[in-house]
Amino acid sequence: MKIVGLSGGLTTPSLTTALVDFVVSQAITPLPHTTHLLDIAEIASELALTASRESASMKLTAKFEKIENADLLVVGTPIVKGCYTGLLKHLFDLLNSSKSENGIAIIAATDRGDCNSLALKYSLCPLLTLTGYYTVPTTVYARHNDFVDYRVAEEAVIVRARRAVGEAFRILGLDPLLATLMSISNSHDPRYCN
């Protein structure tokens, strides 16, 4: 099982990266697995100058392939003017969506307050859906004051992170009952953003 965290934050250190890392750390499984944390801040200059997949360096291509091949992708972004960061969008534009099909994604975001929490559902979810991912129903949103020294300190955020991981694991078939129910349900489109 391949678990990848992707932070769309543009600064280092970043509360968004801390949140993504925390959600990935909740993905505890007895199955053999690998985890990777990719931070857009570390590749921002190169990514911004990459106009197409064909012109991407080997280093960037390797990062794209890690994302595309993830069984579980945790995507986080700071909310900037009600939306995800531009470089995060650019990165998804460069991915091969046919490789991402059937991938499961957890959406996470950080912001100063509560007013932009719906941006997760109305901006990042459609982007991931169009790229081929199924997003779990629970999103993980954290305000800046939910952290202490770049560590998640708010119980509600911890609970939502664990719930989102649990939903992802059930969709991946680690809970046979839910996987069976989803496969026989005619009313649920797995591409629909919940």
mmCIF file of the C-alpha atoms, coordinates in Angstrom:
data_MODEL
# 
_entry.id   MODEL 
# 
loop_
_atom_site.group_PDB 
_atom_site.id 
_atom_site.type_symbol 
_atom_site.label_atom_id 
_atom_site.label_alt_id 
_atom_site.label_comp_id 
_atom_site.label_asym_id 
_atom_site.label_entity_id 
_atom_site.label_seq_id 
_atom_site.pdbx_PDB_ins_code 
_atom_site.Cartn_x 
_atom_site.Cartn_y 
_atom_site.Cartn_z 
_atom_site.occupancy 
_atom_site.B_iso_or_equiv 
_atom_site.pdbx_formal_charge 
_atom_site.auth_seq_id 
_atom_site.auth_comp_id 
_atom_site.auth_asym_id 
_atom_site.auth_atom_id 
_atom_site.pdbx_PDB_model_num 
ATOM 1   C CA . MET A 1 1   ? 0.000   0.000  0.000   1.00 0.00 ? 1   MET A CA 1 
ATOM 2   C CA . LYS A 1 2   ? 1.360   3.416  -1.007  1.00 0.00 ? 2   LYS A CA 1 
ATOM 3   C CA . ILE A 1 3   ? 0.373   6.444  1.096   1.00 0.00 ? 3   ILE A CA 1 
ATOM 4   C CA . VAL A 1 4   ? 1.411   9.888  -0.136  1.00 0.00 ? 4   VAL A CA 1 
ATOM 5   C CA . GLY A 1 5   ? 0.943   13.246 1.555   1.00 0.00 ? 5   GLY A CA 1 
ATOM 6   C CA . LEU A 1 6   ? 1.014   16.318 -0.681  1.00 0.00 ? 6   LEU A CA 1 
ATOM 7   C CA . SER A 1 7   ? 1.249   19.781 0.844   1.00 0.00 ? 7   SER A CA 1 
ATOM 8   C CA . GLY A 1 8   ? 0.351   22.742 -1.348  1.00 0.00 ? 8   GLY A CA 1 
ATOM 9   C CA . GLY A 1 9   ? 1.827   25.203 1.129   1.00 0.00 ? 9   GLY A CA 1 
ATOM 10  C CA . LEU A 1 10  ? 4.334   27.658 -0.285  1.00 0.00 ? 10  LEU A CA 1 
ATOM 11  C CA . THR A 1 11  ? 6.331   28.390 2.873   1.00 0.00 ? 11  THR A CA 1 
ATOM 12  C CA . THR A 1 12  ? 8.632   26.402 5.112   1.00 0.00 ? 12  THR A CA 1 
ATOM 13  C CA . PRO A 1 13  ? 7.812   25.623 7.857   1.00 0.00 ? 13  PRO A CA 1 
ATOM 14  C CA . SER A 1 14  ? 4.138   25.312 7.024   1.00 0.00 ? 14  SER A CA 1 
ATOM 15  C CA . LEU A 1 15  ? 1.027   24.586 9.060   1.00 0.00 ? 15  LEU A CA 1 
ATOM 16  C CA . THR A 1 16  ? -0.389  22.878 5.976   1.00 0.00 ? 16  THR A CA 1 
ATOM 17  C CA . THR A 1 17  ? 2.565   20.514 5.781   1.00 0.00 ? 17  THR A CA 1 
ATOM 18  C CA . ALA A 1 18  ? 2.191   19.826 9.510   1.00 0.00 ? 18  ALA A CA 1 
ATOM 19  C CA . LEU A 1 19  ? -1.494  18.987 8.991   1.00 0.00 ? 19  LEU A CA 1 
ATOM 20  C CA . VAL A 1 20  ? -0.844  16.710 6.000   1.00 0.00 ? 20  VAL A CA 1 
ATOM 21  C CA . ASP A 1 21  ? 1.929   14.944 7.922   1.00 0.00 ? 21  ASP A CA 1 
ATOM 22  C CA . PHE A 1 22  ? -0.436  14.456 10.867  1.00 0.00 ? 22  PHE A CA 1 
ATOM 23  C CA . VAL A 1 23  ? -3.189  12.953 8.699   1.00 0.00 ? 23  VAL A CA 1 
ATOM 24  C CA . VAL A 1 24  ? -0.682  10.612 7.029   1.00 0.00 ? 24  VAL A CA 1 
ATOM 25  C CA . SER A 1 25  ? 0.554   9.546  10.479  1.00 0.00 ? 25  SER A CA 1 
ATOM 26  C CA . GLN A 1 26  ? -3.001  8.427  11.334  1.00 0.00 ? 26  GLN A CA 1 
ATOM 27  C CA . ALA A 1 27  ? -2.928  5.928  8.443   1.00 0.00 ? 27  ALA A CA 1 
ATOM 28  C CA . ILE A 1 28  ? -1.777  3.060  10.633  1.00 0.00 ? 28  ILE A CA 1 
ATOM 29  C CA . THR A 1 29  ? -2.168  -0.289 8.922   1.00 0.00 ? 29  THR A CA 1 
ATOM 30  C CA . PRO A 1 30  ? -0.720  -3.767 9.469   1.00 0.00 ? 30  PRO A CA 1 
ATOM 31  C CA . LEU A 1 31  ? -0.370  -4.097 5.689   1.00 0.00 ? 31  LEU A CA 1 
ATOM 32  C CA . PRO A 1 32  ? 3.054   -3.548 4.144   1.00 0.00 ? 32  PRO A CA 1 
ATOM 33  C CA . HIS A 1 33  ? 3.074   0.116  3.189   1.00 0.00 ? 33  HIS A CA 1 
ATOM 34  C CA . THR A 1 34  ? 5.256   3.062  2.292   1.00 0.00 ? 34  THR A CA 1 
ATOM 35  C CA . THR A 1 35  ? 4.623   6.705  3.104   1.00 0.00 ? 35  THR A CA 1 
ATOM 36  C CA . HIS A 1 36  ? 5.963   9.803  1.372   1.00 0.00 ? 36  HIS A CA 1 
ATOM 37  C CA . LEU A 1 37  ? 5.452   13.471 2.159   1.00 0.00 ? 37  LEU A CA 1 
ATOM 38  C CA . LEU A 1 38  ? 5.829   15.831 -0.808  1.00 0.00 ? 38  LEU A CA 1 
ATOM 39  C CA . ASP A 1 39  ? 6.007   19.554 -0.127  1.00 0.00 ? 39  ASP A CA 1 
ATOM 40  C CA . ILE A 1 40  ? 5.367   21.928 -3.028  1.00 0.00 ? 40  ILE A CA 1 
ATOM 41  C CA . ALA A 1 41  ? 7.432   24.599 -1.251  1.00 0.00 ? 41  ALA A CA 1 
ATOM 42  C CA . GLU A 1 42  ? 10.530  22.459 -1.895  1.00 0.00 ? 42  GLU A CA 1 
ATOM 43  C CA . ILE A 1 43  ? 9.934   22.264 -5.666  1.00 0.00 ? 43  ILE A CA 1 
ATOM 44  C CA . ALA A 1 44  ? 8.075   25.553 -6.221  1.00 0.00 ? 44  ALA A CA 1 
ATOM 45  C CA . SER A 1 45  ? 10.613  27.247 -8.515  1.00 0.00 ? 45  SER A CA 1 
ATOM 46  C CA . GLU A 1 46  ? 11.102  24.236 -10.754 1.00 0.00 ? 46  GLU A CA 1 
ATOM 47  C CA . LEU A 1 47  ? 7.393   23.397 -10.828 1.00 0.00 ? 47  LEU A CA 1 
ATOM 48  C CA . ALA A 1 48  ? 6.449   26.967 -11.781 1.00 0.00 ? 48  ALA A CA 1 
ATOM 49  C CA . LEU A 1 49  ? 8.793   26.825 -14.796 1.00 0.00 ? 49  LEU A CA 1 
ATOM 50  C CA . THR A 1 50  ? 7.524   23.438 -16.021 1.00 0.00 ? 50  THR A CA 1 
ATOM 51  C CA . ALA A 1 51  ? 5.022   24.115 -18.800 1.00 0.00 ? 51  ALA A CA 1 
ATOM 52  C CA . SER A 1 52  ? 4.200   20.498 -19.692 1.00 0.00 ? 52  SER A CA 1 
ATOM 53  C CA . ARG A 1 53  ? 4.685   16.948 -18.480 1.00 0.00 ? 53  ARG A CA 1 
ATOM 54  C CA . GLU A 1 54  ? 7.100   16.322 -21.336 1.00 0.00 ? 54  GLU A CA 1 
ATOM 55  C CA . SER A 1 55  ? 9.352   19.185 -20.216 1.00 0.00 ? 55  SER A CA 1 
ATOM 56  C CA . ALA A 1 56  ? 9.441   18.040 -16.564 1.00 0.00 ? 56  ALA A CA 1 
ATOM 57  C CA . SER A 1 57  ? 12.791  17.060 -15.094 1.00 0.00 ? 57  SER A CA 1 
ATOM 58  C CA . MET A 1 58  ? 13.405  13.498 -13.941 1.00 0.00 ? 58  MET A CA 1 
ATOM 59  C CA . LYS A 1 59  ? 13.144  14.720 -10.342 1.00 0.00 ? 59  LYS A CA 1 
ATOM 60  C CA . LEU A 1 60  ? 9.692   16.225 -10.925 1.00 0.00 ? 60  LEU A CA 1 
ATOM 61  C CA . THR A 1 61  ? 8.537   13.239 -12.974 1.00 0.00 ? 61  THR A CA 1 
ATOM 62  C CA . ALA A 1 62  ? 9.467   10.936 -10.083 1.00 0.00 ? 62  ALA A CA 1 
ATOM 63  C CA . LYS A 1 63  ? 7.346   13.065 -7.732  1.00 0.00 ? 63  LYS A CA 1 
ATOM 64  C CA . PHE A 1 64  ? 4.424   13.038 -10.188 1.00 0.00 ? 64  PHE A CA 1 
ATOM 65  C CA . GLU A 1 65  ? 4.636   9.248  -10.402 1.00 0.00 ? 65  GLU A CA 1 
ATOM 66  C CA . LYS A 1 66  ? 4.592   8.892  -6.613  1.00 0.00 ? 66  LYS A CA 1 
ATOM 67  C CA . ILE A 1 67  ? 1.347   10.893 -6.550  1.00 0.00 ? 67  ILE A CA 1 
ATOM 68  C CA . GLU A 1 68  ? -0.178  9.013  -9.490  1.00 0.00 ? 68  GLU A CA 1 
ATOM 69  C CA . ASN A 1 69  ? 0.642   5.611  -8.004  1.00 0.00 ? 69  ASN A CA 1 
ATOM 70  C CA . ALA A 1 70  ? -0.612  6.362  -4.486  1.00 0.00 ? 70  ALA A CA 1 
ATOM 71  C CA . ASP A 1 71  ? -3.331  4.106  -3.100  1.00 0.00 ? 71  ASP A CA 1 
ATOM 72  C CA . LEU A 1 72  ? -4.139  6.854  -0.609  1.00 0.00 ? 72  LEU A CA 1 
ATOM 73  C CA . LEU A 1 73  ? -3.357  10.510 -1.298  1.00 0.00 ? 73  LEU A CA 1 
ATOM 74  C CA . VAL A 1 74  ? -3.655  13.154 1.430   1.00 0.00 ? 74  VAL A CA 1 
ATOM 75  C CA . VAL A 1 75  ? -3.815  16.579 -0.234  1.00 0.00 ? 75  VAL A CA 1 
ATOM 76  C CA . GLY A 1 76  ? -3.509  19.714 1.847   1.00 0.00 ? 76  GLY A CA 1 
ATOM 77  C CA . THR A 1 77  ? -3.542  23.386 0.958   1.00 0.00 ? 77  THR A CA 1 
ATOM 78  C CA . PRO A 1 78  ? -3.616  26.709 2.707   1.00 0.00 ? 78  PRO A CA 1 
ATOM 79  C CA . ILE A 1 79  ? -6.816  28.480 1.703   1.00 0.00 ? 79  ILE A CA 1 
ATOM 80  C CA . VAL A 1 80  ? -5.815  31.536 -0.345  1.00 0.00 ? 80  VAL A CA 1 
ATOM 81  C CA . LYS A 1 81  ? -8.661  33.899 -1.298  1.00 0.00 ? 81  LYS A CA 1 
ATOM 82  C CA . GLY A 1 82  ? -11.181 31.087 -0.950  1.00 0.00 ? 82  GLY A CA 1 
ATOM 83  C CA . CYS A 1 83  ? -9.279  28.495 -2.982  1.00 0.00 ? 83  CYS A CA 1 
ATOM 84  C CA . TYR A 1 84  ? -6.234  26.206 -3.135  1.00 0.00 ? 84  TYR A CA 1 
ATOM 85  C CA . THR A 1 85  ? -2.802  27.512 -4.141  1.00 0.00 ? 85  THR A CA 1 
ATOM 86  C CA . GLY A 1 86  ? -2.027  28.090 -7.812  1.00 0.00 ? 86  GLY A CA 1 
ATOM 87  C CA . LEU A 1 87  ? 1.015   25.812 -7.808  1.00 0.00 ? 87  LEU A CA 1 
ATOM 88  C CA . LEU A 1 88  ? -1.061  22.958 -6.396  1.00 0.00 ? 88  LEU A CA 1 
ATOM 89  C CA . LYS A 1 89  ? -3.465  23.395 -9.338  1.00 0.00 ? 89  LYS A CA 1 
ATOM 90  C CA . HIS A 1 90  ? -0.518  23.532 -11.750 1.00 0.00 ? 90  HIS A CA 1 
ATOM 91  C CA . LEU A 1 91  ? 0.868   20.287 -10.326 1.00 0.00 ? 91  LEU A CA 1 
ATOM 92  C CA . PHE A 1 92  ? -2.484  18.529 -10.843 1.00 0.00 ? 92  PHE A CA 1 
ATOM 93  C CA . ASP A 1 93  ? -2.589  19.860 -14.406 1.00 0.00 ? 93  ASP A CA 1 
ATOM 94  C CA . LEU A 1 94  ? 0.679   18.008 -15.051 1.00 0.00 ? 94  LEU A CA 1 
ATOM 95  C CA . LEU A 1 95  ? -0.495  14.662 -13.655 1.00 0.00 ? 95  LEU A CA 1 
ATOM 96  C CA . ASN A 1 96  ? -1.620  11.803 -15.848 1.00 0.00 ? 96  ASN A CA 1 
ATOM 97  C CA . SER A 1 97  ? -5.251  11.426 -14.732 1.00 0.00 ? 97  SER A CA 1 
ATOM 98  C CA . SER A 1 98  ? -5.608  7.940  -16.256 1.00 0.00 ? 98  SER A CA 1 
ATOM 99  C CA . LYS A 1 99  ? -2.977  6.688  -13.794 1.00 0.00 ? 99  LYS A CA 1 
ATOM 100 C CA . SER A 1 100 ? -4.815  8.327  -10.887 1.00 0.00 ? 100 SER A CA 1 
ATOM 101 C CA . GLU A 1 101 ? -8.131  6.604  -11.625 1.00 0.00 ? 101 GLU A CA 1 
ATOM 102 C CA . ASN A 1 102 ? -9.486  4.684  -8.657  1.00 0.00 ? 102 ASN A CA 1 
ATOM 103 C CA . GLY A 1 103 ? -7.183  6.565  -6.294  1.00 0.00 ? 103 GLY A CA 1 
ATOM 104 C CA . ILE A 1 104 ? -8.573  7.574  -2.914  1.00 0.00 ? 104 ILE A CA 1 
ATOM 105 C CA . ALA A 1 105 ? -7.925  11.080 -1.594  1.00 0.00 ? 105 ALA A CA 1 
ATOM 106 C CA . ILE A 1 106 ? -8.353  12.845 1.726   1.00 0.00 ? 106 ILE A CA 1 
ATOM 107 C CA . ILE A 1 107 ? -8.673  16.618 1.535   1.00 0.00 ? 107 ILE A CA 1 
ATOM 108 C CA . ALA A 1 108 ? -7.108  18.850 4.185   1.00 0.00 ? 108 ALA A CA 1 
ATOM 109 C CA . ALA A 1 109 ? -6.672  22.603 4.472   1.00 0.00 ? 109 ALA A CA 1 
ATOM 110 C CA . THR A 1 110 ? -5.554  25.346 6.806   1.00 0.00 ? 110 THR A CA 1 
ATOM 111 C CA . ASP A 1 111 ? -6.762  28.922 7.173   1.00 0.00 ? 111 ASP A CA 1 
ATOM 112 C CA . ARG A 1 112 ? -6.830  31.714 9.736   1.00 0.00 ? 112 ARG A CA 1 
ATOM 113 C CA . GLY A 1 113 ? -10.538 31.301 10.498  1.00 0.00 ? 113 GLY A CA 1 
ATOM 114 C CA . ASP A 1 114 ? -13.700 29.381 9.718   1.00 0.00 ? 114 ASP A CA 1 
ATOM 115 C CA . CYS A 1 115 ? -15.114 31.353 6.808   1.00 0.00 ? 115 CYS A CA 1 
ATOM 116 C CA . ASN A 1 116 ? -13.346 29.419 4.047   1.00 0.00 ? 116 ASN A CA 1 
ATOM 117 C CA . SER A 1 117 ? -13.889 25.836 5.222   1.00 0.00 ? 117 SER A CA 1 
ATOM 118 C CA . LEU A 1 118 ? -16.394 25.247 2.400   1.00 0.00 ? 118 LEU A CA 1 
ATOM 119 C CA . ALA A 1 119 ? -13.592 25.851 -0.082  1.00 0.00 ? 119 ALA A CA 1 
ATOM 120 C CA . LEU A 1 120 ? -12.581 22.243 0.508   1.00 0.00 ? 120 LEU A CA 1 
ATOM 121 C CA . LYS A 1 121 ? -15.843 20.956 -0.938  1.00 0.00 ? 121 LYS A CA 1 
ATOM 122 C CA . TYR A 1 122 ? -16.312 23.522 -3.665  1.00 0.00 ? 122 TYR A CA 1 
ATOM 123 C CA . SER A 1 123 ? -12.812 23.950 -5.063  1.00 0.00 ? 123 SER A CA 1 
ATOM 124 C CA . LEU A 1 124 ? -10.383 21.181 -4.102  1.00 0.00 ? 124 LEU A CA 1 
ATOM 125 C CA . CYS A 1 125 ? -12.869 18.310 -4.298  1.00 0.00 ? 125 CYS A CA 1 
ATOM 126 C CA . PRO A 1 126 ? -13.843 18.988 -7.945  1.00 0.00 ? 126 PRO A CA 1 
ATOM 127 C CA . LEU A 1 127 ? -10.159 19.318 -8.892  1.00 0.00 ? 127 LEU A CA 1 
ATOM 128 C CA . LEU A 1 128 ? -9.369  15.909 -7.407  1.00 0.00 ? 128 LEU A CA 1 
ATOM 129 C CA . THR A 1 129 ? -12.479 14.336 -8.910  1.00 0.00 ? 129 THR A CA 1 
ATOM 130 C CA . LEU A 1 130 ? -11.553 15.579 -12.381 1.00 0.00 ? 130 LEU A CA 1 
ATOM 131 C CA . THR A 1 131 ? -8.059  14.180 -11.881 1.00 0.00 ? 131 THR A CA 1 
ATOM 132 C CA . GLY A 1 132 ? -9.506  10.723 -11.218 1.00 0.00 ? 132 GLY A CA 1 
ATOM 133 C CA . TYR A 1 133 ? -9.634  10.521 -7.429  1.00 0.00 ? 133 TYR A CA 1 
ATOM 134 C CA . TYR A 1 134 ? -12.518 9.558  -5.189  1.00 0.00 ? 134 TYR A CA 1 
ATOM 135 C CA . THR A 1 135 ? -12.527 11.903 -2.193  1.00 0.00 ? 135 THR A CA 1 
ATOM 136 C CA . VAL A 1 136 ? -13.669 10.595 1.159   1.00 0.00 ? 136 VAL A CA 1 
ATOM 137 C CA . PRO A 1 137 ? -16.672 12.378 2.695   1.00 0.00 ? 137 PRO A CA 1 
ATOM 138 C CA . THR A 1 138 ? -14.818 13.776 5.716   1.00 0.00 ? 138 THR A CA 1 
ATOM 139 C CA . THR A 1 139 ? -12.488 16.694 5.094   1.00 0.00 ? 139 THR A CA 1 
ATOM 140 C CA . VAL A 1 140 ? -9.875  17.867 7.594   1.00 0.00 ? 140 VAL A CA 1 
ATOM 141 C CA . TYR A 1 141 ? -9.859  21.603 8.172   1.00 0.00 ? 141 TYR A CA 1 
ATOM 142 C CA . ALA A 1 142 ? -7.658  23.343 10.737  1.00 0.00 ? 142 ALA A CA 1 
ATOM 143 C CA . ARG A 1 143 ? -7.473  26.969 11.777  1.00 0.00 ? 143 ARG A CA 1 
ATOM 144 C CA . HIS A 1 144 ? -4.105  28.463 12.574  1.00 0.00 ? 144 HIS A CA 1 
ATOM 145 C CA . ASN A 1 145 ? -4.923  28.497 16.300  1.00 0.00 ? 145 ASN A CA 1 
ATOM 146 C CA . ASP A 1 146 ? -5.538  24.705 16.198  1.00 0.00 ? 146 ASP A CA 1 
ATOM 147 C CA . PHE A 1 147 ? -1.740  24.239 16.209  1.00 0.00 ? 147 PHE A CA 1 
ATOM 148 C CA . VAL A 1 148 ? 0.895   24.589 18.907  1.00 0.00 ? 148 VAL A CA 1 
ATOM 149 C CA . ASP A 1 149 ? 4.473   24.705 17.601  1.00 0.00 ? 149 ASP A CA 1 
ATOM 150 C CA . TYR A 1 150 ? 3.379   23.259 14.234  1.00 0.00 ? 150 TYR A CA 1 
ATOM 151 C CA . ARG A 1 151 ? 1.631   20.319 15.892  1.00 0.00 ? 151 ARG A CA 1 
ATOM 152 C CA . VAL A 1 152 ? -2.113  19.667 15.733  1.00 0.00 ? 152 VAL A CA 1 
ATOM 153 C CA . ALA A 1 153 ? -3.488  20.462 19.181  1.00 0.00 ? 153 ALA A CA 1 
ATOM 154 C CA . GLU A 1 154 ? -7.257  20.662 18.603  1.00 0.00 ? 154 GLU A CA 1 
ATOM 155 C CA . GLU A 1 155 ? -9.245  17.524 19.453  1.00 0.00 ? 155 GLU A CA 1 
ATOM 156 C CA . ALA A 1 156 ? -11.870 18.159 16.741  1.00 0.00 ? 156 ALA A CA 1 
ATOM 157 C CA . VAL A 1 157 ? -9.152  18.193 14.052  1.00 0.00 ? 157 VAL A CA 1 
ATOM 158 C CA . ILE A 1 158 ? -7.663  14.962 15.421  1.00 0.00 ? 158 ILE A CA 1 
ATOM 159 C CA . VAL A 1 159 ? -11.081 13.272 15.370  1.00 0.00 ? 159 VAL A CA 1 
ATOM 160 C CA . ARG A 1 160 ? -11.782 14.377 11.786  1.00 0.00 ? 160 ARG A CA 1 
ATOM 161 C CA . ALA A 1 161 ? -8.350  13.186 10.618  1.00 0.00 ? 161 ALA A CA 1 
ATOM 162 C CA . ARG A 1 162 ? -8.940  9.749  12.116  1.00 0.00 ? 162 ARG A CA 1 
ATOM 163 C CA . ARG A 1 163 ? -12.462 9.591  10.670  1.00 0.00 ? 163 ARG A CA 1 
ATOM 164 C CA . ALA A 1 164 ? -11.186 10.521 7.181   1.00 0.00 ? 164 ALA A CA 1 
ATOM 165 C CA . VAL A 1 165 ? -8.483  7.839  7.335   1.00 0.00 ? 165 VAL A CA 1 
ATOM 166 C CA . GLY A 1 166 ? -11.050 5.283  8.503   1.00 0.00 ? 166 GLY A CA 1 
ATOM 167 C CA . GLU A 1 167 ? -13.304 6.146  5.559   1.00 0.00 ? 167 GLU A CA 1 
ATOM 168 C CA . ALA A 1 168 ? -10.394 5.832  3.133   1.00 0.00 ? 168 ALA A CA 1 
ATOM 169 C CA . PHE A 1 169 ? -9.390  2.454  4.536   1.00 0.00 ? 169 PHE A CA 1 
ATOM 170 C CA . ARG A 1 170 ? -12.934 1.119  4.257   1.00 0.00 ? 170 ARG A CA 1 
ATOM 171 C CA . ILE A 1 171 ? -13.139 2.280  0.637   1.00 0.00 ? 171 ILE A CA 1 
ATOM 172 C CA . LEU A 1 172 ? -9.803  0.570  -0.038  1.00 0.00 ? 172 LEU A CA 1 
ATOM 173 C CA . GLY A 1 173 ? -11.387 -2.675 1.097   1.00 0.00 ? 173 GLY A CA 1 
ATOM 174 C CA . LEU A 1 174 ? -9.948  -2.869 4.575   1.00 0.00 ? 174 LEU A CA 1 
ATOM 175 C CA . ASP A 1 175 ? -13.538 -3.078 5.848   1.00 0.00 ? 175 ASP A CA 1 
ATOM 176 C CA . PRO A 1 176 ? -15.181 -5.776 3.685   1.00 0.00 ? 176 PRO A CA 1 
ATOM 177 C CA . LEU A 1 177 ? -18.755 -4.838 4.655   1.00 0.00 ? 177 LEU A CA 1 
ATOM 178 C CA . LEU A 1 178 ? -18.537 -1.231 3.429   1.00 0.00 ? 178 LEU A CA 1 
ATOM 179 C CA . ALA A 1 179 ? -16.603 -2.220 0.302   1.00 0.00 ? 179 ALA A CA 1 
ATOM 180 C CA . THR A 1 180 ? -19.336 -4.724 -0.557  1.00 0.00 ? 180 THR A CA 1 
ATOM 181 C CA . LEU A 1 181 ? -22.099 -2.195 0.046   1.00 0.00 ? 181 LEU A CA 1 
ATOM 182 C CA . MET A 1 182 ? -20.367 0.387  -2.154  1.00 0.00 ? 182 MET A CA 1 
ATOM 183 C CA . SER A 1 183 ? -19.838 -2.086 -4.998  1.00 0.00 ? 183 SER A CA 1 
ATOM 184 C CA . ILE A 1 184 ? -23.514 -3.135 -5.142  1.00 0.00 ? 184 ILE A CA 1 
ATOM 185 C CA . SER A 1 185 ? -25.010 0.319  -4.699  1.00 0.00 ? 185 SER A CA 1 
ATOM 186 C CA . ASN A 1 186 ? -26.460 1.647  -7.943  1.00 0.00 ? 186 ASN A CA 1 
ATOM 187 C CA . SER A 1 187 ? -27.236 5.031  -6.447  1.00 0.00 ? 187 SER A CA 1 
ATOM 188 C CA . HIS A 1 188 ? -23.665 5.945  -5.543  1.00 0.00 ? 188 HIS A CA 1 
ATOM 189 C CA . ASP A 1 189 ? -21.329 7.211  -8.234  1.00 0.00 ? 189 ASP A CA 1 
ATOM 190 C CA . PRO A 1 190 ? -17.740 6.703  -6.931  1.00 0.00 ? 190 PRO A CA 1 
ATOM 191 C CA . ARG A 1 191 ? -16.624 9.758  -8.898  1.00 0.00 ? 191 ARG A CA 1 
ATOM 192 C CA . TYR A 1 192 ? -19.131 12.023 -7.151  1.00 0.00 ? 192 TYR A CA 1 
ATOM 193 C CA . CYS A 1 193 ? -17.644 14.424 -4.648  1.00 0.00 ? 193 CYS A CA 1 
ATOM 194 C CA . ASN A 1 194 ? -19.478 13.936 -1.339  1.00 0.00 ? 194 ASN A CA 1 
# 
